[in-house]
Amino acid sequence: MKKIVLLLFFFAISIKSNAQRPDLSGASTTCATSQKYTIKNVKCFIKIKDVIISGNGFYRPHPFESNSFYVDWINLTNQDLSSLITVQYEYYQRNLISSGGTLQGNTLCSSTKKDGNLVKQIIIKADPVGTPTPVQKGLSNFFPKKHTFSTSALNSSKYIWEIQGGAIVGCNTCSSIQVQVNPGVCTITGTVMAENLCGRRSNPVSFSKTITKPSSISNISGPTYVGAYGDFKLYSVALEPNATSYKWYFAPGSQFLGYSNSNSISVACNTNSTTATTLYVVAQNSCGQSSVKAKAITGGINPPYKSARLDIKLDWKKIKDITIVHNNSKEVTALVPNYQNIQMVKIYTLSGKFVQSFIPNGVENVIHTSELPSGIYILIPQGSEQQQSIKFQVN
């Protein structure tokens, strides 16, 4: 019985010993730099007898650790160089049965010397970088538009761009960049290099882009009447292919408001009194601008918001849309005929800032406005099938 127990004990020790076989730790992929390698899972004294490297690497012993060493990888010119590190070493196993004498001051180490070899395959990622493809040129999608340049190269992890005549906006190491061109510049020049993960770079590729001044643009489309204070209308011109932005402006002393750098603009009138002005627009880029287009517009009459007089009795059954029927300095009464299908009514300023909301609980709804600043506000119901926007004024 005792023999069986001992056999099982030695079998367990053997399994544990096999589970803890020596191995060589360290990077199996390198970018041509010095790497440290260490023989692990050896409990007792170990001595490295020889290190054989097949490839462009050189052995360098560790000055303080007898079971570690360095390999310096150099002269890497080929793609994915495969190298083998073979370590020949001697070591002493740990003796768990008896002391077996003293070895290096450790009474638990056996005096029996063993030899071993460890082999580790190393992939040296020195992939040569491909030459960047011809640079593609264009414009970004949103105004004010930037000039875009893009390229690609085999094995590249980033790109090094150099631009003359402008500045890179945003990512300057991506395969695609955006450039803000300096005023007055009609030609952009530059170079691009590809770089891999190991820091190897391709030869630079030169490129240039000629910027053409925008040509004549289309007439301004849109109504001649804007409306009164709080109303607005949209105006636009056809896109000009070379334009990076547009400049809209009004005749001096205008009572109209609006700003845009795209090919469209929202124009509002700043008064209820009848007034007129001229709306102008030009297409522009760094090289110049197009000829000016103009359109005469008027506004300031027939305010779009109206409150019913208190003495007028409305037949609510005939009301189909949300209607403002009572408006004073402290509250506004809104009729919401389809309130069962309205989840919420939100109130915004004319500039689009959300100020408050309410959930309609019947046709007649009182909105307290005493804490709202004077101005024009917009009611927008949420959940109705047909989107509506109703303006009202707080005095």
Secondary structure, DSSP 8 states (H G I E B T S, - for coil): -HHHHHHHHHHHHHHHHHHT--EEES-SEESSSEEEEEEES--S-EEEEEEEEESSEEEEE-SS-TTEEEEEE----STTEEEEEEEEEEEEEE-SSS--S-BTTBTTEEEEEEEEEEEEEEEE-----------EEEE-SSSS--EEEE---TT-SEEEEEEESEEEES-SSSSEEEEEE-TT--EEEEEEEEE-TTS-B---EEEEEE----------BS-SB--SBT-EEEEE----TT-SEEEEEE-TT--EE---SSSEEEEEES-SS-EEEEEEEEEEETTEE---EEEEEEE-SS-S-----TT----GGG--S-EEEEE-SSEEEEE-TTGGG--EEEEEETTS-EEEEE---SSEEEEE-TTS-SEEEEEEEES-SS---EEEEE-
